[in-house]
Amino acid sequence: MNFDKPFRPAQFTEHKLICAILDGTYPSGSALPSERCLAEQFCVTRPTIRETLQRLAGEGWITIRHGKPTEVNNYWESGGLRLLGTMVRYSEVLPESFIIYLLELREILTPPIARMAVTRAPSIIYDKLALHKTLENTPDAFTEFDWHLQQLMAVHSGNPVYPLILNDFTSIFKTMAIFYFNETDARQASLKFYENLQHAIEVNNDKVVEDVVRNAMKKSIEIWTRIKNV
């Protein structure tokens, strides 16, 4: 999160607290300092601290206990989509395993989303895939193309919840994808995926569509794991 621009004290305080929770300064089960101590630490007012704590409690990061110290939750177990949407904005302090968790989730969700999209709007998805033949061989171009394809499939799946979920991951996907598509074999794997998905649409086979997408997601996990282990 960039604080070079003017920002509200509550935004700054939220950023600092979430980073401190994610980097283990305040681990799950620990108590946060008092409102007075936090206000002094961040040079903000106690009402600002109170406002921030209420917002974090609403997302599931903490539990406010009146008359007792505020406790940091095990957010992996108690959090929800709102908390996850916030987490993805803090990639600089998230563990490397978090990206793998997201890729594994994508491996589960994307095949049925693609199948529904191809069933409902085959020509739209096919025409988008056809553009890969003129795709510029750069990480930026592949990132934009791949993200737009995912958005297109989510929108045309017929389930309006899918685009809402996907939108929360825009920033972390684009940050990760630039790094990922910097690898030649990652770009080549995606080109092969686009070709295979085009063919699956041509043969009009739902199972082939899901298999193609699932195999591509598995391959992306393999490539990402190799990149991070280099």
N, C-alpha and C positions, 0 to 999 in steps of 0.2 A: 504494500500500500504506500503510495507516494504522498509525503506530507510537505512537498515543496510549495504546493498551492495552499491558500488559506483553508483552514479546517476548523471545525467546531471542537471545543474541548471534550465533549462527550465522544466524538469520533476518535480523537487521539487516545482517550482513556480506554475505550473499548479495544482499540488496537493493541495497546500495551498489555492489557489484562489477558486477552486471548493469546497473544504471543507467549506470555508468561505461563499460561496453562499448558499450551502445546509444547513448549520447550522444557517443561518439567520443573520450572521455578516453583509453581504451585501445582503439584501432582494431584491426581484423583485421591480424594479422602482427606486432603489437607485443608486447613482453614486459611482463608484470606485474612490479611491484616484488617484492622478496624477501618471504618469509613474515614475517620480523622487521619490515620496513618497513610491511607491511600491518597487522600486529598493532598497531604503534604508531599508525598512521594512524586505525584504527577503535577503538582502546582495547579490544582483546580479546586473548585468549591465542593463542599460536601453534597449539595444538591446534585451537582454533576455526577459525582460518584454514585449517589443513590439512583439516579436515572439510569446510569450505565449498568449497575448491578441488577436492576429490575429487568432490563432488556436481556442481559445474559441469562438470568433465571428463566425468562420466558422461552429462551431457546434450549434450555436444558444444560447449560454449562455449569451452573452453580445452584445451590439450594440456600435460600435466605431463611435463617432460623431466628426469629425474634427473641432477643435476650441472649442469643448464643452467636458464636462466630459463623460467618458465612462459609459453607463447605463446598469444595470443588467436587463435582460429580464425576463418576466414571462415564464420561460423555459417549464412549463407544457403545455403552449399554443403554443409557437413558436418553440419548439424543434422538433427533428426527431429521426430516428433510431440511427444515430451517437451519438447524445446526450444521448439517452437511454442506448446505449452500454457503454458509459463512466460512467453514473450514477451507474450502477450495480457494478462498482469497488469500490464504496464508501459506502458500506452497513453500515459502522460504524457511519455515520452521516445522514443516510436516516431515515425518519419517519417509525414507525412500519407499518403504513397503506400502505407503498409502497409494502411490501411483499404481502399483500392482493390484491392489484391492479394487481400484477404479476400473482397471483394464479387465479384471475378472468379472466385475459387474457388467461391463459392456459386452463381454462374451456371452453372458446369459440373456441380456435384454435385447441386443441388436438383432439377432436372427429372427425372432418373431415379429419385431417391428418392421424389418425389411420385408418379410413375407406379407404382412398386412398391407404395406405400402405398394408392393408390386401387384397384389391382388386388386387393390382399389385404383391405382393410377400407374399401370405398367408403362405407358408411353412417356409419361413425365419422368419417371426414374430412368427409363432406357435412354431418353434423349440427353439427360444429364450425364449419364455414364459415357455416352458417345463422345462427349467433349474431352475425355481424357486423352484422346489421340493427338490433340493439339495443346496439351498441357505443358507449360514451360517447365523445364527440368530444374526447378529451384525449390528449396524448402518452403518459402513463402507461398508459392503457387500451389504446391501440394497441400499445405495446411488449409488454405482457403477453400480449395476444391473439396477436400475430404470433409471439412466441417459443414460446408453447404450441403453436401450429399447426405450427411447424417441428419441435418435439420429437415431436408426435403422428405426423407423417409419418415421422420417422426411426425411431421405435419400431415402427411398423406396416409399415415397408419389408421386414421379414423378415431384414434384415442387422443383427446385434447390434453390429457395429462402428460403424455410423453414429451411434447415440446417444452412444457413448463419445467420438467425435470432436467431436460437437456440444457436448457438455457442457463441453469445454475453453474454449469461446468464450462461455459465459454472461455473464461479467462485461463483456467488451468489447462484446458485442452490446447489452446493456441500456444501457450508457453511451452508445454511439453512437446507438442507436435513439431514446432520449429526445430527443436533439438533432435527429435526422432527422425524427421525427414531430411536432416542433414546427412544421414547415412544413405549411401547409394542403394544398398540392398533393401532398405525400407521403402524407398521410392519404387524400386522394381517390384517388390511384393505387392504394393498398392496397385500398380498398373495391371499386374496379373489378376488381382482381385476384381478390378473394374471390368476386365475382359470376361472373367468367369461369370460375374453377375449378369453381364449383358447376355451371355449365352444362356444362363438359367432362365432369364425372362423370355428369350426366344423360344425355348422348348416348353415354356409355360408349366413348370414343375415346381410346386411349392416346396417340396422336400429338398430339391436341388438348390433352391434359393437359400433356404436355411443352412444347408450344409456348406455352401460356398461362403456365406457370411461367417458362420461359426469357425470354419477353418482359417479364414482371414484374421479373425480376432485372436485365435490361438497363435498364429504366426506373429502377430504384432507383440504379443506378450513375450514370445521367444526372443524377438529382436530387441525389445526394450531391456529385457533381462541381460542379454549379452552386452548391450551398450553400457549399461550401468556397472557391469562387472569388469569392463576393460580397465 
